Amino acid sequence: MMTVRSDLILSESTVRAPIRAPVGKVDIATWLFGLPDAESQRCAPPDHIAAGATTTDDGRPMSINVEMIGTGLVIQHYVGEITEADHCRMVSTSDVFTPYGRTKVQVIWDLSARPVDDGRCEYTNSVVSHPTEEFLVFLKEHDVSFEQAAHERQLASSDHNNRETPLFAASIERAALAK
């Protein structure tokens, strides 16, 4: 079992975007687990490489995402802890391929919608990553301080989230209005 250092934050980013549809028409879980690969790629070009949905061995919904975050190729294995129409909390022990080699981090992706008025809602896309013990050893082996790695990851994650959130919101809006 992978040990996660939840007391340490590698990066944290929260971005909000409007959805011009009532919150009652929004279904984030259905959108997320039915998101076509090409639509996922349109939500953060050129960073999003591939996406798909599956289940864990015990039947929990799972979203697999392949994307570039800064200089790292990240393979995310998001398991749904909360999978509701207005809120999904996804947790992944993600493989990260860096210029130094391969390691793992934990990523928590929280997607939610809250009503603004009868015809609009606000989408929130929050991403927090924590190092694993393996990641901390990896940094030490490559003479990289945690502070340096966290700084670089924070810049890359914030940039990525700022670009993908409005596009995710637009995609969720299209799905809601197509109902």
Kinemage of the C-alpha trace (Angstrom):
@kinemage 1
@onewidth
@group {chain A} dominant
@subgroup {mainchain}
@vectorlist {calphas} color= white
{ca met a 1} P 0.000 0.000 0.000
{ca met a 2} L 1.251 3.450 -0.970
{ca thr a 3} L 1.903 5.800 1.968
{ca val a 4} L 0.614 9.315 1.290
{ca arg a 5} L 1.886 12.334 3.211
{ca ser a 6} L -1.459 14.136 3.586
{ca asp a 7} L 0.222 16.572 5.989
{ca leu a 8} L 2.230 17.974 3.045
{ca ile a 9} L 0.698 19.831 0.107
{ca leu a 10} L 2.513 19.611 -3.203
{ca ser a 11} L 0.019 21.866 -4.985
{ca glu a 12} L -3.471 23.251 -4.495
{ca ser a 13} L -5.676 25.060 -7.006
{ca thr a 14} L -9.349 26.015 -7.021
{ca val a 15} L -10.984 27.724 -9.993
{ca arg a 16} L -14.645 28.644 -10.531
{ca ala a 17} L -16.549 29.174 -13.778
{ca pro a 18} L -20.195 29.940 -14.623
{ca ile a 19} L -22.629 27.438 -16.074
{ca arg a 20} L -25.663 28.925 -17.808
{ca ala a 21} L -27.996 26.108 -16.814
{ca pro a 22} L -29.979 25.396 -13.650
{ca val a 23} L -28.133 23.257 -11.119
{ca gly a 24} L -30.980 20.726 -11.334
{ca lys a 25} L -30.023 19.967 -14.942
{ca val a 26} L -26.330 19.542 -14.149
{ca asp a 27} L -25.089 16.001 -13.583
{ca ile a 28} L -21.349 16.078 -13.018
{ca ala a 29} L -21.074 12.334 -12.320
{ca thr a 30} L -22.842 11.345 -15.544
{ca trp a 31} L -20.784 13.900 -17.467
{ca leu a 32} L -17.477 12.764 -15.936
{ca phe a 33} L -17.962 9.028 -16.395
{ca gly a 34} L -19.412 9.463 -19.887
{ca leu a 35} L -16.911 12.073 -21.104
{ca pro a 36} L -15.723 11.116 -24.589
{ca asp a 37} L -11.962 11.085 -25.068
{ca ala a 38} L -12.081 13.812 -27.747
{ca glu a 39} L -14.199 16.096 -25.525
{ca ser a 40} L -11.706 15.629 -22.681
{ca gln a 41} L -8.892 16.623 -25.034
{ca arg a 42} L -10.799 19.785 -26.037
{ca cys a 43} L -11.017 20.796 -22.368
{ca ala a 44} L -7.290 21.563 -21.991
{ca pro a 45} L -5.425 21.467 -25.256
{ca pro a 46} L -2.703 20.342 -25.658
{ca asp a 47} L -2.355 19.006 -22.078
{ca his a 48} L -5.168 16.439 -22.101
{ca ile a 49} L -3.982 13.369 -23.969
{ca ala a 50} L -6.556 10.676 -23.168
{ca ala a 51} L -9.462 9.913 -20.856
{ca gly a 52} L -11.694 6.974 -20.152
{ca ala a 53} L -13.950 5.496 -17.510
{ca thr a 54} L -13.907 2.085 -15.863
{ca thr a 55} L -14.495 0.617 -12.411
{ca thr a 56} L -12.297 -0.648 -9.615
{ca asp a 57} L -12.259 -4.371 -8.848
{ca asp a 58} L -14.915 -3.738 -6.196
{ca gly a 59} L -17.171 -1.821 -8.611
{ca arg a 60} L -16.496 1.813 -7.697
{ca pro a 61} L -16.551 4.246 -10.621
{ca met a 62} L -13.153 5.277 -11.903
{ca ser a 63} L -11.903 7.926 -14.328
{ca ile a 64} L -8.548 7.420 -16.039
{ca asn a 65} L -6.850 10.574 -17.331
{ca val a 66} L -3.556 11.018 -19.142
{ca glu a 67} L -2.265 14.575 -19.261
{ca met a 68} L 0.779 16.797 -19.146
{ca ile a 69} L 1.077 18.935 -16.020
{ca gly a 70} L 4.115 21.138 -16.548
{ca thr a 71} L 6.990 18.832 -17.518
{ca gly a 72} L 5.348 15.714 -16.061
{ca leu a 73} L 3.261 13.157 -17.913
{ca val a 74} L 0.614 12.190 -15.359
{ca ile a 75} L -1.489 9.022 -15.473
{ca gln a 76} L -4.372 9.554 -13.051
{ca his a 77} L -6.434 6.667 -11.681
{ca tyr a 78} L -9.296 8.608 -10.079
{ca val a 79} L -11.602 6.553 -7.873
{ca gly a 80} L -14.950 8.126 -7.063
{ca glu a 81} L -15.404 8.664 -3.326
{ca ile a 82} L -18.443 10.900 -3.935
{ca thr a 83} L -20.230 10.611 -7.283
{ca glu a 84} L -23.345 12.759 -7.163
{ca ala a 85} L -25.002 15.018 -9.729
{ca asp a 86} L -23.720 18.208 -8.102
{ca his a 87} L -20.513 16.893 -6.494
{ca cys a 88} L -17.768 14.397 -7.306
{ca arg a 89} L -14.715 13.797 -5.149
{ca met a 90} L -12.131 11.751 -6.986
{ca val a 91} L -8.905 10.397 -5.454
{ca ser a 92} L -5.955 9.071 -7.439
{ca thr a 93} L -2.570 7.642 -6.720
{ca ser a 94} L -1.105 8.996 -9.929
{ca asp a 95} L 1.919 7.883 -11.877
{ca val a 96} L 4.129 10.833 -12.837
{ca phe a 97} L 6.782 10.536 -15.536
{ca thr a 98} L 9.249 13.400 -15.054
{ca pro a 99} L 12.514 14.304 -16.790
{ca tyr a 100} L 14.173 12.520 -13.795
{ca gly a 101} L 12.111 9.316 -14.038
{ca arg a 102} L 8.873 7.849 -12.692
{ca thr a 103} L 7.251 8.384 -9.292
{ca lys a 104} L 3.814 8.653 -7.659
{ca val a 105} L 1.721 11.396 -6.041
{ca gln a 106} L -1.789 11.496 -4.648
{ca val a 107} L -4.220 13.821 -6.407
{ca ile a 108} L -7.641 14.762 -5.031
{ca trp a 109} L -9.975 16.235 -7.662
{ca asp a 110} L -13.155 17.825 -6.393
{ca leu a 111} L -15.801 18.918 -8.913
{ca ser a 112} L -18.974 20.670 -7.752
{ca ala a 113} L -21.822 22.909 -8.848
{ca arg a 114} L -23.836 25.285 -6.681
{ca pro a 115} L -26.882 27.293 -7.724
{ca val a 116} L -26.530 30.999 -8.426
{ca asp a 117} L -30.174 31.550 -9.421
{ca asp a 118} L -32.946 29.589 -11.185
{ca gly a 119} L -31.104 29.518 -14.504
{ca arg a 120} L -27.421 29.536 -13.573
{ca cys a 121} L -24.930 27.770 -11.368
{ca glu a 122} L -21.236 27.997 -10.571
{ca tyr a 123} L -18.817 25.168 -11.271
{ca thr a 124} L -15.836 24.698 -8.939
{ca asn a 125} L -12.835 22.625 -9.990
{ca ser a 126} L -10.432 21.983 -7.124
{ca val a 127} L -7.231 19.943 -7.319
{ca val a 128} L -4.930 19.172 -4.393
{ca ser a 129} L -1.870 16.955 -4.615
{ca his a 130} L 0.087 15.339 -1.814
{ca pro a 131} L 3.443 13.603 -2.028
{ca thr a 132} L 3.801 9.906 -1.397
{ca glu a 133} L 6.739 8.588 0.617
{ca glu a 134} L 8.021 7.242 -2.729
{ca phe a 135} L 7.912 10.781 -4.152
{ca leu a 136} L 9.885 12.202 -1.208
{ca val a 137} L 12.567 9.520 -1.660
{ca phe a 138} L 12.579 10.269 -5.410
{ca leu a 139} L 13.220 13.971 -4.695
{ca lys a 140} L 16.059 13.162 -2.308
{ca glu a 141} L 17.660 10.780 -4.834
{ca his a 142} L 17.635 13.573 -7.421
{ca asp a 143} L 18.764 16.325 -5.026
{ca val a 144} L 15.527 18.303 -5.435
{ca ser a 145} L 14.058 19.996 -2.370
{ca phe a 146} L 10.397 19.501 -1.559
{ca glu a 147} L 9.994 23.285 -1.629
{ca gln a 148} L 11.389 23.495 -5.167
{ca ala a 149} L 9.214 20.606 -6.383
{ca ala a 150} L 6.119 22.091 -4.711
{ca his a 151} L 6.803 25.512 -6.224
{ca glu a 152} L 7.130 24.072 -9.732
{ca arg a 153} L 4.086 21.827 -9.302
{ca gln a 154} L 2.026 24.738 -7.928
{ca leu a 155} L 2.810 26.901 -10.955
{ca ala a 156} L 2.030 24.099 -13.423
{ca ser a 157} L -1.129 22.943 -11.627
{ca ser a 158} L -2.533 26.462 -11.292
{ca asp a 159} L -1.893 27.192 -14.967
{ca his a 160} L -3.498 23.904 -16.009
{ca asn a 161} L -6.559 24.353 -13.772
{ca asn a 162} L -7.089 27.961 -14.918
{ca arg a 163} L -7.195 26.769 -18.525
{ca glu a 164} L -9.299 23.622 -18.071
{ca thr a 165} L -11.985 24.848 -15.641
{ca pro a 166} L -13.845 27.214 -18.012
{ca leu a 167} L -13.736 24.543 -20.714
{ca phe a 168} L -15.012 21.875 -18.301
{ca ala a 169} L -17.828 24.242 -17.272
{ca ala a 170} L -18.765 24.831 -20.916
{ca ser a 171} L -18.791 21.074 -21.560
{ca ile a 172} L -20.944 20.425 -18.473
{ca glu a 173} L -23.264 23.233 -19.597
{ca arg a 174} L -23.657 21.701 -23.062
{ca ala a 175} L -24.460 18.321 -21.494
{ca ala a 176} L -26.994 19.900 -19.113
{ca leu a 177} L -28.753 21.841 -21.874
{ca ala a 178} L -28.856 18.785 -24.157
{ca lys a 179} L -31.090 16.952 -21.651
